[in-house]
Structures are given as structure tokens and as C-alpha cells.
Amino acid sequence: MFFVIIGVLIILANLLGFGPMANWTWNISGDLWKFCVPFGLAAVWWAWADATGYNKRREMEKMDERRRNRREQNLVALGMDKTARRGKKAAKR
């Protein structure tokens, strides 16, 4: 995503006439490759991330974290969390 954002910023800078990108041309024989490099790097990154399982591992870690949080919230709602003192409440009654 980082490379895509950089590519969009380069295009916006060119269209708005900001910085050195203002002088870049859209000709195939000119500076067109400069506009395409960030998007090509993004494609390479996504291909690598999918091939190595990087994306899947991160997604599984997020799911595990959600599961832990949901379990902890359920235990708190039931009064069975780490800080609850069920034994002392039952003894006071």
C-alpha cells in the first residue's frame, strides 16, 4: 500500500505542478517510467507477500488476537476474569 500511495502522490504532484515532478512528461519515450515504478514495486511486493504466506500469517494473527479479546470479554462478563474474586463473594453471602 505504501508504494501505491507514493505513486498517487507523484501523479498528484505532476498534475498540480509541484516540485521536480512538475516537469515530467507522460510520453512513452520520456518520463513515463518514473510514474510507473511505484506501482510496479507494489505489484512485486504483493506477489512476494502472497507467495511467502506473509499476508496469511498476519491475517491469522489478527484472528487469534480477536479470539483472545472476545474470550477475555466473555470471561469478564461472566465474572470469571483474572481480577474477579468469586470465592470471596460466595463466602460473604
Legacy VTK file of the C-alpha trace (Angstrom):
# vtk DataFile Version 3.0
C-alpha trace
ASCII
DATASET POLYDATA
POINTS 93 float
0.000 0.000 0.000
2.935 2.276 0.733
4.136 2.147 -2.894
0.654 2.857 -4.247
0.374 5.951 -2.042
3.770 7.162 -3.266
2.686 6.618 -6.881
-0.526 8.572 -6.370
1.397 11.394 -4.669
3.814 11.558 -7.616
0.930 11.786 -10.077
-0.779 14.488 -7.990
2.459 16.463 -7.742
2.804 16.310 -11.517
-0.782 17.386 -12.156
-0.563 20.225 -9.605
2.840 21.365 -10.881
4.654 20.784 -7.601
8.364 20.075 -7.266
10.544 18.313 -9.823
7.610 16.107 -10.861
6.016 19.172 -12.499
8.480 18.889 -15.390
7.995 15.161 -16.008
6.192 14.264 -19.224
3.741 11.475 -19.920
5.491 10.453 -23.172
6.477 6.805 -23.520
9.966 7.828 -24.584
10.170 10.397 -21.789
9.488 10.148 -18.080
6.535 7.750 -18.104
8.596 5.046 -16.394
9.014 7.336 -13.363
5.258 7.301 -12.841
5.078 3.513 -13.204
7.923 2.476 -10.879
5.993 2.758 -7.564
3.072 0.758 -8.965
5.434 -1.906 -10.299
7.115 -2.144 -6.889
3.690 -2.507 -5.278
2.884 -5.402 -7.604
6.216 -7.079 -6.791
5.598 -6.603 -3.041
2.102 -8.109 -3.240
3.361 -11.055 -5.290
6.141 -11.715 -2.769
3.813 -11.340 0.228
1.319 -13.799 -1.253
3.986 -16.288 -2.329
5.681 -16.414 1.080
2.471 -16.543 3.095
3.187 -13.204 4.794
-0.370 -11.946 4.291
-1.922 -15.175 5.551
0.191 -15.179 8.716
-0.749 -11.590 9.515
-4.428 -12.357 8.955
-4.230 -15.410 11.205
-2.515 -13.344 13.921
-5.319 -10.775 13.727
-7.937 -13.510 14.007
-6.160 -15.040 17.019
-5.989 -11.635 18.708
-9.712 -11.062 18.124
-10.450 -14.513 19.531
-8.370 -13.803 22.667
-10.072 -10.431 23.170
-13.534 -11.925 22.695
-12.768 -14.720 25.179
-11.437 -12.230 27.718
-14.539 -10.037 27.340
-16.799 -13.049 27.827
-14.916 -14.078 30.960
-15.214 -10.550 32.358
-18.942 -10.533 31.607
-19.319 -13.843 33.455
-17.265 -12.589 36.405
-14.527 -15.133 35.765
-11.699 -12.833 34.720
-8.279 -12.652 36.391
-9.284 -9.838 38.741
-12.602 -11.364 39.829
-12.808 -12.835 43.306
-15.664 -15.279 43.073
-14.582 -17.233 46.109
-14.683 -14.208 48.411
-18.088 -13.088 47.086
-19.528 -16.528 47.717
-18.027 -16.614 51.214
-19.584 -13.249 52.173
-23.112 -14.403 51.360
LINES 1 94
93 0 1 2 3 4 5 6 7 8 9 10 11 12 13 14 15 16 17 18 19 20 21 22 23 24 25 26 27 28 29 30 31 32 33 34 35 36 37 38 39 40 41 42 43 44 45 46 47 48 49 50 51 52 53 54 55 56 57 58 59 60 61 62 63 64 65 66 67 68 69 70 71 72 73 74 75 76 77 78 79 80 81 82 83 84 85 86 87 88 89 90 91 92
